[in-house]
């Protein structure tokens, strides 16, 4: 593998950040500064240093965060806006978000330094379900649900669909939907509802596969249990997947 990918695989930093460090001459390969991120590396034999410090296998970290609304899912922002990293404990190694939640969205976000695991979680071919609770400024009905199930062609020509959708609760002026996606594209749910002229009031991710947000407080983090990682692994490889139950997900949000 290349030198930049090796640094990412070792859990030191992202591949793009590794390429920057290499280009800046801060990375040594077997005692020699290398500026080519594609320099071949054998992790079993080669010795890598960054700023003179040896880099070895870093303990893999798997973190769940209940993201509040208003934070960016990025390591830094050129405009100085607050990011999810303000909530990550300072004593942890570099972690990257697994997928994204946009600034206005909230709920379950995973962070890890295991880049291969993160790639499997987000890969479309795994068909790992992501469950969302969405409050809309409209009274949901079967016409709306059918439109979402059938899929919607956006103004830019992209066809978006949901795996499933159902009503959770309806009031006088708004309602809550449960929407399950297998492949989440950029602003997937928001764009579908925008095409239908329906405003999104809240969008909360409550589950990734079998992993539920549960009662994790807003803004808090916790490490994944071994059993939870195993359940995610099984879900990614199972032929039949069971969506989050309606009764469970109703408990996750105090509607």
Buried (B, 14 or more C-beta within 10 A) or exposed (E): EBBBBBBBBBBBBBBEBBBBBBEEEBBBBEEEEBEEBEBEBEEEEEEBBBEEEEBEEBEBBBBBBBBBBEBBBBBEEEEEEEBBBEBBEEEBEBBBBBBBBBBEBBBBBBBBBBBEBBEBBBEEEBBBBBBBBBBBEBEBEEEBBEBBEEEBEBEEEEEBBBBBBEBBBBEEEBBBBBBBBBBBEEBBBBBBBBBEEBEBBBBBBBBBBBBBBBEBEBBEBEEBEEEBBEBBBEBBEBEEBEBBEEEEBBEBBEE
